[in-house]
Amino acid sequence: MEATMVRSVLDDRHIRPDELLVGPLGLPGLLYRPKDPFALVIFAHGSGSSRHSVRNRQVAEALARQGMATLLFDLLRPEEEAANARAKVFDIGFLAQRLEEAIGEADRFVDDPATPVGLFGASTGAAAALVAGASLGSKIAAIVCRGGRPDLAGAALPKVTAPTLLIVGGEDRDVLDLNRQAQRRLRNLNALEVIPGASHLFPEAGAMERVVALTLDWFERYLSKNPV
């Protein structure tokens, strides 16, 4: 479904997102698009979140300021988020399919069809990103998971080929254990970064800034045509 895009306003401080519809269902999304982006990063939010996630938008805007186009969109329609349909929130295969549909439209979001694509997943969205990455293989150049549940990717984990960074708060102990278990199943280039003192949503002073710095470094390393 095509959408009329609200033109972005670019200045030295902010890249304002375009509003658009994504995929065959026209799911609402936000696209941060700098001039001549060298990469595209598509976000997969966690359960109970949306394209308006403050933390994901913080990361998305930071990436855009460094030359990467970033897309955030709602993985579910409102009726799928409703209480009587909550199973969809944790249906990782279903969420991964929605993500793959967005990836299939990458040429709508950037001009160059050869632009490298990365995925950023949070919470359950991390599992969806990993499943999509396993399915699409070399079409995905890098993956970052923030406070994620990579364990929910299950049998897809050994099939992921894109370099993968797992970021977890040191005080998010249960999720940290699950990330360590999932990391042992990965067969790709990967790393686990633990942010000391941070809990699941990284509200602590400096925690999200560290998430942003780690994410920037990973994507600049593996999405750039001239890697650092």
C-alpha positions as CSV (number, residue, x, y, z in Angstrom):
1,M,0.0,0.0,0.0
2,E,1.4,3.4,-1.0
3,A,1.3,6.3,1.4
4,T,1.6,10.0,1.2
5,M,4.7,10.9,3.1
6,V,5.1,14.0,5.3
7,R,8.3,15.6,4.2
8,S,11.0,15.6,6.8
9,V,12.7,18.7,8.1
10,L,16.5,18.4,8.5
11,D,18.6,20.7,10.5
12,D,21.8,20.5,12.5
13,R,20.1,19.0,15.5
14,H,17.3,16.7,14.4
15,I,16.1,14.7,11.5
16,R,12.3,14.7,11.8
17,P,10.7,11.4,10.6
18,D,8.4,11.0,7.7
19,E,5.1,9.2,8.4
20,L,4.3,6.4,6.1
21,L,2.5,3.0,5.8
22,V,4.4,-0.2,5.6
23,G,3.7,-3.6,4.1
24,P,0.6,-5.0,2.5
25,L,-1.5,-4.1,5.5
26,G,-0.4,-0.5,5.6
27,L,1.0,-0.6,9.1
28,P,1.9,2.9,10.4
29,G,5.6,3.7,10.5
30,L,8.2,6.5,10.9
31,L,11.1,6.9,8.6
32,Y,14.2,8.9,9.5
33,R,16.0,9.6,6.3
34,P,19.2,11.6,6.1
35,K,20.7,12.8,2.9
36,D,22.3,10.0,0.9
37,P,22.0,7.3,3.6
38,F,24.7,4.6,3.5
39,A,22.5,2.0,5.2
40,L,19.0,1.2,6.3
41,V,18.1,0.0,9.8
42,I,14.7,-1.5,10.4
43,F,13.4,-1.6,14.0
44,A,11.3,-4.4,15.6
45,H,9.8,-3.3,18.9
46,G,8.8,-5.4,21.9
47,S,5.5,-6.5,23.3
48,G,3.4,-3.5,24.4
49,S,5.4,-1.0,22.5
50,S,5.1,0.6,19.1
51,R,6.8,2.9,16.6
52,H,6.6,5.6,19.2
53,S,9.0,3.9,21.6
54,V,11.0,6.7,23.1
55,R,14.1,4.5,23.5
56,N,14.0,3.1,20.0
57,R,13.4,6.6,18.6
58,Q,16.4,7.8,20.5
59,V,18.6,5.1,18.8
60,A,16.9,5.7,15.4
61,E,17.6,9.4,15.5
62,A,21.2,8.9,16.5
63,L,21.8,6.5,13.7
64,A,20.1,8.9,11.2
65,R,22.5,11.7,12.4
66,Q,25.3,9.4,11.4
67,G,24.0,8.8,7.9
68,M,21.7,5.7,8.3
69,A,18.1,5.7,7.3
70,T,16.0,4.2,10.1
71,L,12.4,2.7,10.0
72,L,10.2,2.1,13.0
73,F,6.7,0.7,12.4
74,D,4.0,-1.1,14.3
75,L,4.3,-4.8,13.9
76,L,0.7,-5.4,14.9
77,R,-2.7,-3.8,14.1
78,P,-4.7,-2.4,17.0
79,E,-7.1,-5.4,17.0
80,E,-4.1,-7.7,17.1
81,E,-2.8,-5.9,20.2
82,A,-6.2,-6.3,21.9
83,A,-6.6,-8.5,25.0
84,N,-8.4,-11.3,23.1
85,A,-5.6,-11.5,20.5
86,R,-2.6,-11.3,22.8
87,A,-1.2,-14.5,21.4
88,K,0.0,-12.5,18.4
89,V,2.3,-10.4,20.7
90,F,4.4,-13.4,21.4
91,D,4.1,-15.2,18.1
92,I,7.6,-14.7,17.0
93,G,7.1,-16.3,13.5
94,F,4.2,-14.0,12.9
95,L,6.2,-10.9,14.0
96,A,9.2,-12.0,11.9
97,Q,6.9,-12.3,8.8
98,R,5.7,-8.7,9.3
99,L,9.3,-7.6,9.6
100,E,10.3,-9.5,6.4
101,E,7.4,-7.8,4.6
102,A,8.9,-4.4,5.6
103,I,12.4,-5.5,4.5
104,G,10.9,-6.5,1.1
105,E,10.0,-2.9,0.6
106,A,13.5,-1.5,1.4
107,D,13.7,0.2,-2.0
108,R,10.8,2.5,-0.9
109,F,12.9,3.8,2.0
110,V,16.3,4.3,0.2
111,D,17.2,5.1,-3.4
112,D,20.0,2.6,-3.9
113,P,18.8,-1.1,-4.0
114,A,22.2,-2.2,-2.9
115,T,22.0,-0.3,0.4
116,P,23.0,-2.6,3.3
117,V,20.1,-3.5,5.7
118,G,20.5,-3.9,9.4
119,L,17.9,-4.9,12.0
120,F,17.5,-3.6,15.6
121,G,15.2,-5.6,17.9
122,A,14.1,-4.9,21.4
123,S,12.5,-7.4,23.8
124,T,10.4,-9.9,21.8
125,G,11.3,-7.9,18.7
126,A,14.9,-9.1,19.1
127,A,13.7,-12.7,18.5
128,A,11.7,-11.5,15.5
129,A,14.8,-9.8,14.1
130,L,16.9,-12.9,14.5
131,V,14.2,-15.2,12.9
132,A,13.9,-12.8,10.0
133,G,17.7,-12.6,9.7
134,A,18.0,-16.4,9.6
135,S,15.3,-16.5,6.9
136,L,16.8,-13.8,4.7
137,G,20.5,-14.7,5.1
138,S,22.8,-12.4,3.2
139,K,20.1,-9.8,2.7
140,I,20.7,-8.8,6.3
141,A,24.1,-7.3,7.0
142,A,24.0,-6.8,10.8
143,I,21.7,-7.2,13.8
144,V,21.6,-5.5,17.2
145,C,19.3,-6.7,20.1
146,R,18.6,-4.4,23.0
147,G,17.3,-6.1,26.2
148,G,16.1,-8.8,23.9
149,R,14.7,-12.3,24.2
150,P,16.9,-14.0,21.6
151,D,16.1,-17.4,23.2
152,L,12.6,-17.1,21.7
153,A,14.2,-17.4,18.2
154,G,14.7,-21.0,19.0
155,A,15.9,-23.2,16.1
156,A,16.6,-20.1,14.0
157,L,19.6,-19.1,16.1
158,P,22.3,-21.3,14.5
159,K,21.0,-20.2,11.1
160,V,21.7,-16.4,11.6
161,T,24.6,-15.3,9.5
162,A,24.6,-11.5,10.0
163,P,27.0,-10.2,12.7
164,T,24.9,-9.9,15.8
165,L,25.3,-7.8,18.9
166,L,23.4,-8.6,22.1
167,I,23.1,-5.6,24.6
168,V,21.8,-6.4,28.1
169,G,21.6,-4.6,31.4
170,G,23.8,-6.0,34.1
171,E,20.9,-5.9,36.6
172,D,18.5,-7.6,34.1
173,R,19.7,-10.9,35.4
174,D,17.1,-13.3,34.0
175,V,17.3,-11.8,30.6
176,L,21.1,-11.7,30.8
177,D,21.1,-15.5,31.5
178,L,18.7,-16.1,28.5
179,N,21.0,-14.0,26.3
180,R,24.1,-16.0,27.4
181,Q,22.2,-19.2,26.6
182,A,21.1,-17.9,23.2
183,Q,24.6,-16.7,22.4
184,R,26.0,-20.2,22.8
185,R,23.6,-21.4,20.0
186,L,24.7,-18.7,17.6
187,R,27.2,-19.8,14.9
188,N,27.9,-16.4,13.4
189,L,30.2,-13.5,14.4
190,N,28.6,-12.2,17.6
191,A,29.2,-10.3,20.8
192,L,27.4,-9.8,24.1
193,E,27.8,-6.4,25.8
194,V,26.6,-6.0,29.4
195,I,26.0,-2.5,30.7
196,P,26.8,-2.5,34.4
197,G,24.1,-1.3,36.7
198,A,21.4,-1.1,34.0
199,S,18.0,-2.8,34.3
200,H,15.7,-4.1,31.5
201,L,14.6,-0.7,30.0
202,F,17.9,1.0,30.6
203,P,16.4,4.0,32.5
204,E,19.6,4.6,34.6
205,A,21.7,7.6,33.9
206,G,24.0,7.0,30.9
207,A,22.6,3.6,30.1
208,M,20.7,4.5,26.9
209,E,23.7,6.6,25.8
210,R,25.8,3.5,26.1
211,V,23.3,1.5,24.1
212,V,23.4,4.2,21.4
213,A,27.2,4.2,21.3
214,L,27.4,0.4,21.1
215,T,24.8,0.3,18.4
216,L,26.4,3.0,16.3
217,D,29.7,1.3,16.5
218,W,28.3,-2.1,15.4
219,F,26.3,-0.8,12.5
220,E,29.1,1.5,11.3
221,R,31.4,-1.5,11.4
222,Y,29.2,-3.9,9.5
223,L,26.9,-1.8,7.4
224,S,29.4,0.7,6.1
225,K,31.0,0.1,2.6
226,N,34.2,1.3,4.2
227,P,34.1,-0.5,7.6
228,V,35.9,0.9,10.5
